[in-house]
Amino acid sequence: MGFLCDVGIVQAAGGSDVDATNQGLALSDGAVRIFFYGLGAALILFGIASVGYLYRMNRGLSWNFQQSDSSAGDH
C-alpha cells in the first residue's frame, strides 16, 4: 500500500517511469584469471593443511591440553 502511495507522489510531482538500465560493472580482462589464482591458492593451502594433519596423525603427535586432568594420562 505504501509503495502505491509513493508512486502516486512521484508521478504527481512530475516524475515519469524511467527505463531501467544495466548498472552492473563489466568484468575486466584479468578477472577470470584472478579468480582462478585465488581458487588455486586456496586449494594449495588446503592441501598443505591436509598433509600436515595426516603427518601429525601418522606420527601420533597429539597434545592433551584441551582434555581434563583426569584423562591427561601420566601427569
C-alpha positions in Angstrom: 0.0 0.0 0.0 2.8 2.4 0.9 4.5 1.6 -2.4 1.5 2.6 -4.4 1.3 5.9 -2.4 4.9 6.6 -3.2 4.4 6.1 -6.9 1.5 8.4 -6.9 3.5 11.1 -5.2 6.4 10.8 -7.7 4.1 10.9 -10.7 2.1 13.8 -9.2 5.4 15.7 -8.8 6.1 15.4 -12.5 8.2 12.2 -12.3 8.0 9.6 -15.0 8.8 5.9 -15.3 12.4 5.6 -16.4 13.7 2.6 -18.3 15.9 0.5 -16.1 19.5 0.2 -17.4 22.1 -2.3 -16.6 24.3 -0.6 -14.0 26.4 -3.6 -13.2 30.2 -3.4 -13.6 31.8 -5.2 -16.6 34.5 -7.7 -15.7 38.0 -6.8 -16.6 40.1 -9.0 -18.8 42.0 -10.4 -15.9 39.1 -11.1 -13.6 38.7 -14.7 -14.5 42.4 -15.3 -14.2 42.5 -13.6 -10.8 39.5 -15.8 -9.7 41.3 -19.0 -10.7 44.6 -17.8 -9.0 42.6 -17.3 -5.8 40.9 -20.6 -6.1 44.2 -22.3 -6.8 45.9 -20.7 -3.8 43.0 -21.8 -1.6 43.3 -25.4 -2.8 47.1 -25.4 -2.3 46.7 -24.1 1.3 44.0 -26.8 1.9 46.4 -29.4 0.5 49.2 -28.3 2.7 47.0 -28.3 5.8 45.8 -31.8 4.9 49.3 -33.1 4.5 50.2 -31.6 7.9 47.2 -33.1 9.5 48.0 -36.6 8.1 51.6 -36.3 9.2 50.5 -35.4 12.7 48.0 -38.3 12.8 50.5 -40.8 11.3 53.2 -39.8 13.9 50.8 -39.8 16.8 51.6 -36.2 17.6 48.8 -35.0 19.8 48.6 -32.8 22.8 46.2 -33.3 25.7 46.0 -29.6 26.6 42.3 -29.4 25.9 41.3 -32.5 28.0 40.5 -32.6 31.6 43.3 -33.5 34.1 41.8 -37.0 34.8 42.2 -38.0 31.1 45.6 -36.4 30.5 47.4 -39.6 31.4 50.6 -39.8 33.4 50.8 -36.2 34.6 
